[in-house]
Amino acid sequence: MVAANPTPKRNVVSIGASSAAMGFTLSWKENPPSTHRLILIEVKTHYNWVYAFPRASVKSGFERELFIPYAGLFGYKDDVGKVVTARVTAIHKNYVELDREVPEFGTRIEFDYLLYGAGTTIPQPGRLLSETKAEGISILKQYQKVIRESKQPIIIGGGAVGLELAAEIKEEYPDKQVTLIHSRSRYMARYKQSLDSFTYGILKKLGVRQVMGQRVNLPEGGFPLEVKPVEVTTKTGKKIQGDLAILCIGMTPNSELLGKLSSKSVNKQTKFVKVKDTMQIDDDEYPHIFAAGDVIEHTDVKTGHFAWMQGLTALANILKLINGGSYDDLEPYVSKDVALIKIALGEKEAVMQTNAWGPLVAVGTWIAGRSIPRNL
Ligand SMILES: Cc1cc2nc3c(=O)[nH]c(=O)nc-3n(C[C@H](O)[C@H](O)[C@H](O)COP(=O)(O)OP(=O)(O)OC[C@H]3O[C@@H](n4cnc5c(N)ncnc54)[C@H](O)[C@@H]3O)c2cc1C
C-alpha cells in the first residue's frame, strides 16, 4: 500500500549513496530546487568509510568510526531529500521497485530523473557485504581475529587494498611471514613509475615478501576465511605456502540492474555502464537516466574523487532540465584526467601521487604517513 505523497514535489532518485551521489547530494542541499526533492536509495544503513577497511581488518579500536549514518543527511527535511534504506530490484522508465516496503512509498518510487551510482563489488575486506553498522564491525573483527591467529598470511593482489593490507599486517605483527602476490611486474600501473619504486621499497623495509609477475589460480568459491594450511599456486606453476589467503583482486561493476532496462548501455565485455560525456547513459530511449562513479566505463581512475566530480556533472545537467533546459543544452563532463592517490602503508609511511604543489609528482615519505590520522 502506497501512502499519499506528503509533498507535491517530484523526485530525482539516486541508486546508491556513496561517492558518486555524495557530492551531488551536498550541492543539492545547498540550493534545493523548488519543484523536486532528492531520494537516495541505498541498501546500506551507513556510509562505509572503505578507505580505512584494510587497516581496520588488522587493527582494532576505531571500527565504529567507519560507518557514518545516513539518517539525518538532509536534516530531516523530507521536502529537500530523503534516504531510503532498501535495495532497488528493478528499474522502469519512470519508477524503481524496492525489495521491501518503506514508509511513504511502499515498494515503488517514481522519478523524473535518475542517477545510477551502484558502484562495483570487490572481495571483502576491501568492501564489505554487510548492510548494517553492526554487521560491518563484526566482519572487520573476524578479519582481525584470523589475521592475529595466522602466522603466514598470503595477500593476493597488489592493488591499493592488497598493498595497504600487507603493510598493516607486517607493521602490527613483525614476526609473521607476510607474502604479497601481484600479477604484474610493477604496482599501480596507472600511476608514475616512481610510485611503484617507493611502494616496493617501503614494503621491503617492512619485511613483506613480494612475489611479482605471478597470476594466481583461483579456486572456485575463493579462499575460506580460516587459518589452516593453504597452498596458493600460480599460472606458471609456482607454489606458495601459508595458513591464510586473502583475495584483494577482482572488481565487478554492479550494472546488471540497469542492464535489464537498457542492455544497450552496458558494455557486454567489461560490464561497465556506457555513458555520454553529459553523464547520460548511452541509450537515447532514456535521456533522463544518468550514471556516475565506479560503475561507468571511463578513462578516469576509479577513485572517490572522480566519482564525486562525475556525479556533480550529472547534477548540473539534471538541474538544467529541471529548470526548463532542453536535452541539447547539457554540459559535458570535463575530466581533470589526473591520477591522484595516497596509500597508507602502515601508520608511519605512505606513498602518494599529488599535484598539490603544482606539477604531478609521486612521493613516498614518512611525512605523508604521519599526516594521516589513525582512522584515515
Ligand atoms: C579500500 C579502499 C580504499 C580506497 N581509497 C581511496 C582513496 O584513498 N581515495 C579515493 O578517491 N578513492 C579511494 N577508493 C575508491 C573509492 O572508494 C571508490 O572510487 C568510490 O567509493 C566509488 O564510489 P561510487 O559511489 O561510484 O560507488 P560505491 O562506493 O561502490 O557505492 C555504490 C553504492 O551503491 C549501493 N548499491 C548498489 N546497488 C544497489 C541497489 N540495487 N540498491 C541500493 N543500493 C545499491 C551500494 O550499497 C554502495 O553503497 C578506495 C576504495 C577502497 C575499496
PDBQT file of the ligand as one rigid body, heavy atoms in Angstrom, charges set to zero:
ROOT
HETATM    1  C1  LIG A 401      39.882   0.013   0.486  1.00  0.00    +0.000 C 
HETATM    2  C2  LIG A 401      39.643   1.131  -0.492  1.00  0.00    +0.000 A 
HETATM    3  C3  LIG A 401      40.376   2.307  -0.415  1.00  0.00    +0.000 A 
HETATM    4  C4  LIG A 401      40.150   3.364  -1.305  1.00  0.00    +0.000 A 
HETATM    5  N1  LIG A 401      40.883   4.512  -1.189  1.00  0.00    +0.000 NA
HETATM    6  C5  LIG A 401      40.563   5.584  -1.951  1.00  0.00    +0.000 A 
HETATM    7  C6  LIG A 401      41.201   6.842  -1.736  1.00  0.00    +0.000 A 
HETATM    8  O1  LIG A 401      42.081   6.978  -0.885  1.00  0.00    +0.000 OA
HETATM    9  N2  LIG A 401      40.810   7.901  -2.498  1.00  0.00    +0.000 N 
HETATM   10  C7  LIG A 401      39.833   7.785  -3.441  1.00  0.00    +0.000 A 
HETATM   11  O2  LIG A 401      39.481   8.799  -4.072  1.00  0.00    +0.000 OA
HETATM   12  N3  LIG A 401      39.217   6.596  -3.678  1.00  0.00    +0.000 NA
HETATM   13  C8  LIG A 401      39.562   5.506  -2.967  1.00  0.00    +0.000 A 
HETATM   14  N4  LIG A 401      38.920   4.303  -3.167  1.00  0.00    +0.000 N 
HETATM   15  C9  LIG A 401      37.942   4.189  -4.269  1.00  0.00    +0.000 C 
HETATM   16  C10 LIG A 401      36.572   4.746  -3.861  1.00  0.00    +0.000 C 
HETATM   17  O3  LIG A 401      36.153   4.132  -2.671  1.00  0.00    +0.000 OA
HETATM   18  C11 LIG A 401      35.596   4.487  -4.969  1.00  0.00    +0.000 C 
HETATM   19  O4  LIG A 401      36.085   5.039  -6.167  1.00  0.00    +0.000 OA
HETATM   20  C12 LIG A 401      34.237   5.115  -4.652  1.00  0.00    +0.000 C 
HETATM   21  O5  LIG A 401      33.697   4.535  -3.488  1.00  0.00    +0.000 OA
HETATM   22  C13 LIG A 401      33.267   4.931  -5.805  1.00  0.00    +0.000 C 
HETATM   23  O6  LIG A 401      32.058   5.480  -5.417  1.00  0.00    +0.000 OA
HETATM   24  P1  LIG A 401      30.694   5.076  -6.128  1.00  0.00    +0.000 P 
HETATM   25  O7  LIG A 401      29.651   5.945  -5.492  1.00  0.00    +0.000 OA
HETATM   26  O8  LIG A 401      30.842   5.105  -7.582  1.00  0.00    +0.000 OA
HETATM   27  O9  LIG A 401      30.460   3.538  -5.791  1.00  0.00    +0.000 OA
HETATM   28  P2  LIG A 401      30.453   2.721  -4.416  1.00  0.00    +0.000 P 
HETATM   29  O10 LIG A 401      31.287   3.370  -3.386  1.00  0.00    +0.000 OA
HETATM   30  O11 LIG A 401      30.744   1.311  -4.794  1.00  0.00    +0.000 OA
HETATM   31  O12 LIG A 401      28.957   2.836  -3.935  1.00  0.00    +0.000 OA
HETATM   32  C14 LIG A 401      27.875   2.252  -4.590  1.00  0.00    +0.000 C 
HETATM   33  C15 LIG A 401      26.731   2.197  -3.596  1.00  0.00    +0.000 C 
HETATM   34  O13 LIG A 401      25.568   1.732  -4.253  1.00  0.00    +0.000 OA
HETATM   35  C16 LIG A 401      24.855   0.870  -3.379  1.00  0.00    +0.000 C 
HETATM   36  N5  LIG A 401      24.032  -0.009  -4.215  1.00  0.00    +0.000 N 
HETATM   37  C17 LIG A 401      24.453  -0.809  -5.229  1.00  0.00    +0.000 A 
HETATM   38  N6  LIG A 401      23.420  -1.437  -5.786  1.00  0.00    +0.000 NA
HETATM   39  C18 LIG A 401      22.302  -1.028  -5.114  1.00  0.00    +0.000 A 
HETATM   40  C19 LIG A 401      20.923  -1.322  -5.236  1.00  0.00    +0.000 A 
HETATM   41  N7  LIG A 401      20.461  -2.190  -6.162  1.00  0.00    +0.000 N 
HETATM   42  N8  LIG A 401      20.058  -0.737  -4.376  1.00  0.00    +0.000 NA
HETATM   43  C20 LIG A 401      20.512   0.139  -3.427  1.00  0.00    +0.000 A 
HETATM   44  N9  LIG A 401      21.811   0.457  -3.279  1.00  0.00    +0.000 NA
HETATM   45  C21 LIG A 401      22.696  -0.119  -4.117  1.00  0.00    +0.000 A 
HETATM   46  C22 LIG A 401      25.950   0.128  -2.630  1.00  0.00    +0.000 C 
HETATM   47  O14 LIG A 401      25.470  -0.373  -1.394  1.00  0.00    +0.000 OA
HETATM   48  C23 LIG A 401      27.005   1.222  -2.448  1.00  0.00    +0.000 C 
HETATM   49  O15 LIG A 401      26.887   1.900  -1.223  1.00  0.00    +0.000 OA
HETATM   50  C24 LIG A 401      39.164   3.225  -2.304  1.00  0.00    +0.000 A 
HETATM   51  C25 LIG A 401      38.421   2.040  -2.392  1.00  0.00    +0.000 A 
HETATM   52  C26 LIG A 401      38.644   1.002  -1.500  1.00  0.00    +0.000 A 
HETATM   53  C27 LIG A 401      37.818  -0.252  -1.615  1.00  0.00    +0.000 C 
ENDROOT
TORSDOF 0
